[in-house]
Amino acid sequence: MNAADVAPEAQARFPHELMYAAAQQYYMEDATQGDVAQRLGVSRATVSRLLTEARRQGIVEIKVHRPATLGDGPLAAEVARALGLERVYLVPRVNGPTLGPWLAPGVARALAEVGLESGDVVLVSSGTTVYECAREGLGQYPGVTIAPAVGGQEEPQPWFQTNETTRILAERVGGVPAYLYAPALPGPELYYSLQHEPSVRRVMDLWAHAKCAVVGVGSPPLTRQMVPALMPREAESLRLAVGDVCMRVYDRDGAAITYPGSERLVAPTPEELRRIPHTIAVAVGAEKVLSIVAGARGGYFNRLVTDTPTAEGLVAATHQL
């Protein structure tokens, strides 16, 4: 990064010479922050801020290489064969309340193998898992268009608003966001109008040209603590539902399930999802094993990012079914 590219206030706060000197001594000469502080005549807290700013401005670049010993191994290959997927990416057992930091390395590897170039289109679904992964480091893909694969929902949580996930991911990877200003399930009159709204039509047309999609896999709708408002609990058809991808609900065989109003869903059809060359599903947990198996059967995704315990559960499930 050139000095001209740095905000004036950042340049005024820390001279580049000082940031470079601190970084050179700390990273290249193995000096402690205390040593650097003494040599430069500043406090240790200032050294810490100098190093942070040096990384932010690109004076320091830190790369973390995945060791070859952490390859996905035979379990990933076994899951891929059992589910008929092109590739499975495994991460260690997911722990803690947030999924993103654990699953993001797997998503990053999956995206890296897609071969994204400027002008390509990547779709994102709603849901907690995709939202949390979007907030992590998934690589740099300048010029790639990031677009929602489903409209926004009534629920207030940010992970139900695909425009928010789109914004975050585009910002993180250096992509170009394309926002979808439409609810996930509009009423009949609004649905008709949206088909002819240029800004909405532009995003919906991207679905047919997407090179990649990153999607979550929903557990059986009626077993969830919070069922999306657009899915009527009283619908008999939902009793057969075992999961969904982009709000497209399916049964144990992966066959699409309809419910009142689902014909107006603002999301790619199952056929459109199947035509996307690289659809990366991200899902973990015993409660999602059947959802993942059925989604793979239905062809809603062809790549999977999950953790080791879920992978073992998938293998066991396919032997039983």
C-alpha positions as CSV (number, residue, x, y, z in Angstrom):
1,M,0.0,0.0,0.0
2,N,1.4,3.4,-1.0
3,A,1.5,6.3,1.5
4,A,-0.8,8.2,-0.8
5,D,-3.5,5.5,-0.3
6,V,-3.5,6.0,3.5
7,A,-6.0,8.3,5.2
8,P,-4.3,11.6,6.2
9,E,-5.3,11.2,9.8
10,A,-3.6,7.8,10.0
11,Q,-0.4,9.2,8.4
12,A,-0.5,12.1,11.0
13,R,-1.0,9.8,13.9
14,F,1.9,7.4,13.2
15,P,4.7,8.3,10.8
16,H,5.5,5.5,8.3
17,E,9.2,5.5,9.4
18,L,8.1,4.8,13.0
19,M,5.7,2.0,12.0
20,Y,8.3,0.4,9.8
21,A,11.0,0.6,12.5
22,A,8.8,-1.0,15.1
23,A,7.7,-3.8,12.7
24,Q,11.2,-4.4,11.4
25,Q,12.6,-4.9,14.9
26,Y,9.6,-6.9,16.3
27,Y,9.0,-9.2,13.4
28,M,12.5,-9.5,11.7
29,E,14.8,-9.1,14.7
30,D,12.7,-11.0,17.3
31,A,12.8,-8.0,19.6
32,T,10.1,-7.9,22.3
33,Q,7.6,-5.1,22.4
34,G,9.5,-3.9,25.6
35,D,12.8,-3.9,23.6
36,V,11.2,-1.9,20.8
37,A,9.7,0.6,23.1
38,Q,13.0,1.2,24.8
39,R,14.9,1.6,21.5
40,L,12.3,4.0,20.0
41,G,11.6,5.9,23.2
42,V,7.9,5.2,23.3
43,S,5.6,3.2,25.6
44,R,4.9,-0.5,25.1
45,A,1.2,0.4,24.5
46,T,2.4,2.7,21.6
47,V,4.4,-0.1,20.1
48,S,1.3,-2.4,20.2
49,R,-0.6,0.3,18.3
50,L,2.2,0.9,15.9
51,L,2.2,-2.8,15.0
52,T,-1.5,-2.9,14.6
53,E,-1.6,0.1,12.3
54,A,1.3,-1.3,10.3
55,R,-0.7,-4.5,9.7
56,R,-3.8,-2.5,8.8
57,Q,-1.9,-0.3,6.3
58,G,-0.2,-3.3,4.6
59,I,3.3,-2.4,5.9
60,V,3.2,-5.8,7.5
61,E,1.6,-8.9,5.9
62,I,1.0,-12.0,7.9
63,K,0.3,-15.3,6.2
64,V,-0.9,-18.4,7.9
65,H,-0.3,-21.6,5.9
66,R,-2.4,-24.7,6.5
67,P,0.0,-27.6,7.2
68,A,-0.2,-30.6,4.9
69,T,-0.8,-32.8,7.9
70,L,-4.2,-31.1,8.3
71,G,-5.5,-32.4,5.0
72,D,-9.2,-33.6,5.0
73,G,-8.2,-37.2,4.8
74,P,-10.2,-40.4,4.2
75,L,-13.2,-39.3,6.3
76,A,-13.9,-36.4,3.9
77,A,-13.5,-38.6,0.9
78,E,-15.9,-41.2,2.5
79,V,-18.6,-38.5,3.1
80,A,-18.2,-37.2,-0.4
81,R,-18.7,-40.7,-1.8
82,A,-21.6,-41.5,0.5
83,L,-23.5,-38.3,-0.4
84,G,-22.4,-38.1,-4.1
85,L,-20.7,-34.8,-3.6
86,E,-17.7,-33.4,-5.5
87,R,-15.8,-32.4,-2.4
88,V,-16.1,-32.3,1.4
89,Y,-14.0,-29.9,3.5
90,L,-13.6,-30.8,7.2
91,V,-12.7,-28.6,10.1
92,P,-12.2,-29.8,13.7
93,R,-15.0,-30.2,16.1
94,V,-16.9,-26.8,16.3
95,N,-17.0,-25.4,19.9
96,G,-18.3,-22.3,21.4
97,P,-21.3,-20.1,20.7
98,T,-20.1,-18.7,17.3
99,L,-19.7,-21.0,14.2
100,G,-17.8,-18.6,11.9
101,P,-14.3,-18.7,13.3
102,W,-14.4,-22.6,13.2
103,L,-16.0,-23.0,9.8
104,A,-14.5,-20.1,7.9
105,P,-11.1,-21.9,7.1
106,G,-13.1,-24.7,5.4
107,V,-15.2,-22.2,3.4
108,A,-12.0,-20.3,2.5
109,R,-10.5,-23.5,1.1
110,A,-13.7,-24.3,-0.8
111,L,-13.8,-20.8,-2.4
112,A,-10.2,-20.9,-3.3
113,E,-10.8,-24.1,-5.4
114,V,-13.6,-22.5,-7.4
115,G,-11.2,-20.3,-9.3
116,L,-13.2,-17.0,-8.9
117,E,-12.3,-14.1,-11.2
118,S,-13.4,-10.6,-11.6
119,G,-16.9,-10.5,-13.0
120,D,-18.0,-13.9,-11.5
121,V,-21.1,-14.1,-9.4
122,V,-21.3,-15.6,-5.9
123,L,-24.7,-16.0,-4.2
124,V,-25.2,-16.1,-0.5
125,S,-28.2,-17.5,1.5
126,S,-29.7,-16.3,4.7
127,G,-29.0,-18.0,8.1
128,T,-26.7,-17.8,11.1
129,T,-24.0,-20.0,9.7
130,V,-23.4,-18.1,6.4
131,Y,-23.7,-14.8,8.1
132,E,-21.0,-15.7,10.7
133,C,-18.7,-17.1,8.1
134,A,-19.1,-13.9,6.0
135,R,-17.6,-11.9,8.8
136,E,-14.4,-13.9,8.8
137,G,-11.4,-13.9,6.4
138,L,-12.4,-15.9,3.4
139,G,-9.8,-14.7,0.9
140,Q,-9.6,-11.8,-1.5
141,Y,-11.7,-11.8,-4.7
142,P,-11.6,-8.2,-6.2
143,G,-14.3,-7.5,-8.8
144,V,-16.4,-10.6,-7.9
145,T,-20.2,-9.8,-7.6
146,I,-21.8,-10.9,-4.3
147,A,-25.6,-11.2,-4.5
148,P,-28.4,-12.6,-2.2
149,A,-29.9,-15.9,-3.1
150,V,-33.1,-15.1,-1.2
151,G,-35.1,-12.0,-0.3
152,G,-35.1,-10.5,3.2
153,Q,-37.3,-11.9,6.0
154,E,-39.6,-10.4,8.6
155,E,-37.4,-11.5,11.5
156,P,-35.2,-8.7,12.9
157,Q,-32.0,-10.7,13.3
158,P,-29.3,-9.6,10.8
159,W,-28.6,-13.1,9.6
160,F,-32.2,-13.2,8.1
161,Q,-31.4,-10.1,6.0
162,T,-29.4,-11.4,3.0
163,N,-28.5,-7.8,2.0
164,E,-26.5,-7.5,5.3
165,T,-24.7,-10.8,4.7
166,T,-24.0,-9.6,1.1
167,R,-22.6,-6.3,2.3
168,I,-20.3,-7.9,4.9
169,L,-19.0,-10.6,2.6
170,A,-18.4,-8.1,-0.3
171,E,-16.5,-5.8,2.0
172,R,-14.4,-8.7,3.4
173,V,-13.4,-10.2,0.0
174,G,-13.1,-7.0,-2.0
175,G,-16.1,-7.8,-4.1
176,V,-19.0,-5.8,-5.5
177,P,-22.4,-6.1,-3.7
178,A,-25.6,-6.4,-5.6
179,Y,-28.6,-5.8,-3.2
180,L,-32.0,-7.4,-3.5
181,Y,-34.7,-5.0,-2.3
182,A,-37.5,-7.5,-1.9
183,P,-39.1,-9.6,0.9
184,A,-38.5,-13.4,0.8
185,L,-42.3,-14.0,0.4
186,P,-44.2,-11.0,-0.9
187,G,-47.9,-10.9,-1.4
188,P,-49.4,-11.7,-4.8
189,E,-49.6,-8.1,-6.0
190,L,-46.2,-7.1,-4.8
191,Y,-44.7,-10.3,-6.2
192,Y,-46.1,-9.5,-9.7
193,S,-44.7,-5.9,-9.4
194,L,-41.2,-7.2,-8.3
195,Q,-40.9,-9.3,-11.5
196,H,-40.9,-6.0,-13.4
197,E,-38.9,-3.9,-11.0
198,P,-35.5,-3.3,-12.8
199,S,-33.3,-3.4,-9.7
200,V,-34.9,-6.6,-8.4
201,R,-34.9,-8.2,-11.9
202,R,-31.2,-7.4,-12.2
203,V,-30.3,-9.5,-9.2
204,M,-32.7,-12.3,-10.0
205,D,-31.1,-12.6,-13.4
206,L,-27.8,-13.1,-11.7
207,W,-29.0,-16.4,-10.3
208,A,-28.8,-18.0,-13.7
209,H,-25.2,-16.8,-14.2
210,A,-23.8,-17.6,-10.8
211,K,-20.5,-19.5,-10.7
212,C,-20.7,-20.2,-7.0
213,A,-23.1,-20.1,-4.1
214,V,-22.5,-20.3,-0.3
215,V,-25.6,-21.7,1.4
216,G,-26.7,-22.9,4.8
217,V,-28.7,-26.0,5.3
218,G,-31.7,-25.6,7.5
219,S,-32.8,-28.3,10.0
220,P,-36.4,-29.6,9.8
221,P,-38.6,-26.5,9.9
222,L,-41.1,-27.7,12.5
223,T,-38.3,-28.7,15.0
224,R,-36.7,-25.3,15.0
225,Q,-36.9,-23.0,17.9
226,M,-37.7,-20.2,15.5
227,V,-39.6,-21.1,12.4
228,P,-39.4,-18.4,9.7
229,A,-42.6,-16.4,9.6
230,L,-43.0,-17.1,5.9
231,M,-43.4,-20.9,6.6
232,P,-46.9,-21.6,8.1
233,R,-46.6,-24.0,11.0
234,E,-50.1,-25.4,10.3
235,A,-49.2,-26.4,6.7
236,E,-49.6,-30.2,6.5
237,S,-46.9,-30.5,3.8
238,L,-44.2,-29.1,6.2
239,R,-44.7,-32.2,8.4
240,L,-42.7,-34.1,5.7
241,A,-39.9,-31.4,5.5
242,V,-36.5,-32.4,6.8
243,G,-34.6,-29.3,5.7
244,D,-34.2,-26.4,3.3
245,V,-31.6,-24.6,1.2
246,C,-32.4,-20.9,0.3
247,M,-35.9,-21.5,1.8
248,R,-36.5,-24.2,-0.7
249,V,-37.9,-27.0,1.6
250,Y,-37.5,-30.7,0.8
251,D,-38.4,-34.1,2.1
252,R,-36.1,-37.1,3.0
253,D,-35.5,-37.9,-0.7
254,G,-34.6,-34.3,-1.5
255,A,-37.9,-33.7,-3.4
256,A,-39.2,-30.2,-3.2
257,I,-42.1,-29.5,-0.8
258,T,-44.5,-26.7,-1.4
259,Y,-46.7,-24.8,1.1
260,P,-49.2,-22.0,0.8
261,G,-47.5,-19.0,-0.9
262,S,-44.2,-20.9,-1.7
263,E,-44.8,-20.3,-5.4
264,R,-44.1,-16.6,-4.7
265,L,-40.8,-17.2,-2.9
266,V,-38.1,-14.8,-4.0
267,A,-35.2,-17.3,-4.3
268,P,-33.7,-19.6,-7.0
269,T,-35.8,-22.6,-7.8
270,P,-34.4,-26.1,-7.1
271,E,-33.6,-26.4,-10.7
272,E,-31.6,-23.1,-10.7
273,L,-29.7,-24.2,-7.6
274,R,-28.7,-27.5,-9.3
275,R,-27.4,-25.6,-12.3
276,I,-24.9,-23.5,-10.2
277,P,-21.4,-25.1,-10.9
278,H,-20.1,-24.8,-7.4
279,T,-22.6,-24.7,-4.5
280,I,-20.9,-24.8,-1.1
281,A,-23.2,-25.9,1.8
282,V,-22.0,-25.0,5.3
283,A,-23.6,-27.0,8.1
284,V,-22.7,-28.7,11.4
285,G,-24.6,-30.5,14.2
286,A,-26.3,-33.8,14.8
287,E,-29.7,-32.1,14.2
288,K,-28.7,-31.3,10.6
289,V,-27.4,-34.8,9.6
290,L,-30.7,-35.8,7.9
291,S,-31.1,-32.3,6.4
292,I,-27.6,-32.6,4.8
293,V,-28.2,-36.1,3.5
294,A,-31.5,-35.2,1.9
295,G,-30.2,-31.9,0.5
296,A,-27.3,-33.8,-1.2
297,R,-29.8,-36.3,-2.6
298,G,-31.8,-33.5,-4.0
299,G,-28.8,-31.9,-5.7
300,Y,-29.1,-28.6,-3.8
301,F,-25.4,-28.4,-3.3
302,N,-22.3,-30.3,-4.6
303,R,-19.7,-29.3,-1.9
304,L,-19.9,-29.4,1.8
305,V,-18.1,-27.7,4.7
306,T,-18.7,-29.4,8.1
307,D,-16.8,-30.6,11.2
308,T,-15.5,-34.0,12.0
309,P,-18.3,-35.2,14.4
310,T,-21.0,-34.2,11.8
311,A,-19.0,-36.0,9.1
312,E,-19.0,-39.2,11.2
313,G,-22.7,-38.8,11.7
314,L,-23.3,-38.5,8.0
315,V,-21.4,-41.7,7.3
316,A,-23.4,-43.5,9.9
317,A,-26.7,-42.1,8.6
318,T,-26.0,-43.1,5.0
319,H,-25.3,-46.7,6.2
320,Q,-28.7,-46.8,8.0
321,L,-30.8,-45.2,5.3
